[in-house]
Amino acid sequence: MPASLEAAGLVRRAESSGDFATIIKKGDPDRGAILLVVSSRGRHVACLERMLTLDGGYQWHRVGPSESAGSDEIRDFLAKRTRFDADLWAIELDIADAERFVAETRLTG
């Protein structure tokens, strides 16, 4: 599935639950990596990145700053990841039940 389509689907998934979602960095529309910056009521919960597995599938992994990291730390992490991967898609999600969203997302791959 093209990265742009998956990014749009993630935004719609959050918005359909009444949560906030925005694409903060657009990458390559077809093959860019996807990074989620997940928070709940403005408190950082996790960064998740979709990574290729050895069997050719995808799985979400926690990456980057720890839970409750400050905005400067998150901004620095995103800047570093963008320099490393110009094709990266970064999506910010502020979700009421962020822990459940993270668990469900990691399970579904």
C-alpha positions in Angstrom: 0.0 0.0 0.0 1.4 3.4 -0.8 2.7 5.4 2.2 0.4 8.4 1.3 -2.7 6.2 1.4 -1.7 4.6 4.7 -0.9 8.0 6.2 -4.3 9.3 5.1 -6.0 6.2 6.6 -4.2 6.7 10.0 -5.4 10.4 10.1 -9.0 9.3 9.2 -8.9 6.6 11.9 -8.0 9.1 14.6 -10.4 11.8 13.4 -13.3 9.3 13.2 -13.0 8.8 16.9 -13.0 12.5 17.5 -9.3 12.7 18.1 -6.7 15.1 16.5 -4.4 14.0 13.7 -2.2 15.9 11.3 0.6 15.1 8.9 3.6 17.1 10.1 6.0 15.9 7.4 5.1 14.4 4.0 7.6 11.9 2.6 7.7 9.9 -0.6 4.1 9.2 -1.6 4.8 5.6 -2.6 7.5 4.2 -0.4 8.2 6.5 2.5 8.6 5.2 6.1 5.8 6.2 8.5 6.5 7.6 12.0 3.7 8.3 14.5 4.1 10.8 17.3 1.4 9.8 19.7 0.2 11.9 22.6 -2.8 12.1 24.9 -4.1 15.6 25.9 -0.7 17.1 25.0 1.3 14.6 27.0 3.8 12.5 24.9 3.1 8.8 25.0 5.2 7.2 22.3 6.8 7.4 18.9 6.0 4.4 16.6 7.7 3.6 13.4 6.5 1.0 10.9 9.4 -1.3 10.1 9.9 -4.1 7.6 10.3 -7.6 9.3 12.4 -10.5 8.1 9.4 -12.2 6.6 8.6 -9.2 4.4 5.7 -7.9 6.5 5.5 -4.8 8.6 5.3 -4.2 12.3 5.1 -1.1 14.5 8.0 -0.5 16.9 8.5 2.1 19.7 11.3 4.4 18.8 12.7 7.8 19.9 12.0 9.8 23.0 10.6 8.0 26.1 7.1 8.6 27.5 6.5 12.1 28.8 9.4 13.6 26.8 9.4 17.3 26.3 8.6 19.1 23.0 12.3 20.0 22.5 13.4 16.4 22.7 10.6 15.3 20.3 11.4 18.1 17.8 15.2 17.2 17.9 14.3 13.5 17.3 12.1 14.4 14.3 14.8 16.7 12.8 17.4 13.9 13.1 15.1 11.3 11.6 14.2 13.7 8.7 17.9 14.3 8.0 18.5 10.5 8.0 15.4 9.7 5.8 14.1 12.4 3.6 11.2 10.1 2.4 9.8 9.9 6.0 6.2 10.6 6.8 5.6 12.0 10.3 2.1 12.0 11.7 1.1 13.7 15.0 -1.8 12.1 16.8 -3.4 13.4 20.0 -5.7 10.6 21.1 -7.9 10.3 24.2 -7.0 6.6 24.8 -3.4 6.7 23.4 -2.3 3.6 25.2 -5.0 1.5 23.6 -4.3 3.0 20.2 -0.6 2.2 20.5 -1.4 -1.4 21.6 -3.9 -1.9 18.8 -1.6 -0.4 16.2 1.3 -2.6 17.3 -0.8 -5.7 17.1 -2.2 -5.1 13.7 1.1 -4.4 12.0 
